Amino acid sequence: MRLWHQNLIDKLPRQQLLGQHRECCALRGKGWGKKHATVNYVFKYDPSRLVAYHLKVMSEMKERDYNPDQKWLDKSYRGKTVGYDNNFCTISPLEHFSEDIIYPEHDDQYLKECITNLKEKGVVCKYMDN
């Protein structure tokens, strides 16, 4: 489980982009609050940050002509198993789009870690040398 640095979303190959969508769906659903070393930081914040990140992922998916389920655009949707939960996301996710970085942990160091991780997996990422 990993949320790639948000500046990589539009540069990720198909497999990693679709993987991000699945990760976001899992975290928004029954995975919310379940500890995992690489994503524990998301649980420190209101879920609106995760929804904002997920909206970025789905926006890129649409740019590439993929069709994510429109239900995920609703901030209260938590997947087929959980359904809708109006108490899940208490802040508008769109507020986080005005911020440079949705998660403070997604800093320059994290960007470098993500690029290194992708390279180690043999994933070619369309990104400037960093």
Order of alpha helices (4+ residues) and beta strands (2+ residues): alpha-alpha-alpha
